[in-house]
Amino acid sequence: MLKVWGRGSSFNVQKVLWLVGELGLSHQHIPAGGDHGGLDEPSFLAMNPHGRVPVIDDGGVMVWESHAILRYLAARYGGSEWWPASPVDRAQADGWMDWAQTALQRDFLTGVFWGWYRTPEPERDNDAIRTALAACAKHFLLLDQILANRPFLGGDQPGLADIPCGTHLFRYYALEIDRPRTPNVEAWYGRLQARPAYREAVMIPFDEMKGRLAY
């Protein structure tokens, strides 16, 4: 059986569990990291020498790093819906996945969620937070333009492009922050919320993280 290590409130773990749910894979979720600890144990470091989650064990195949895991699971179990035969189509999804990690995740998850929500108020860098919020506004306005003519980032059906970007939305809309008007992103979010795998994996309360910087 597929095993997935990581705490359920971890953003990168949620990406993986969302796809696992979409693919209907039987799995065992093993809490690790945060209050659960275990990341510095020799048995865990043997699976991922970097000591980070998520990690999966798929019948003896160990894979770490969330996007590597997404691509592995899609290629092995997703069929053409999640792993297109065309390198051109795969490259389109890859582009959005990489952008989500290097731009959107940097500015929202690190800059806003960590910098504002998870940092105690006396320790916040307010200038950096304002800069991150402005960058996020541009990112979501761009997504709104892309989604004006398609229901999902990859086209008519959900795919890998949606997962790293779409995982942001639950926290983005839950925080009391300034947001530009993005009706197409909101409609996309509504379509994602209609998917049981998204609700189960991503829509996880995160109140315990407020003002708490510990991993």
Order of alpha helices (4+ residues) and beta strands (2+ residues): beta-alpha-beta-alpha-beta-beta-alpha-alpha-alpha-alpha-alpha-alpha-alpha-alpha
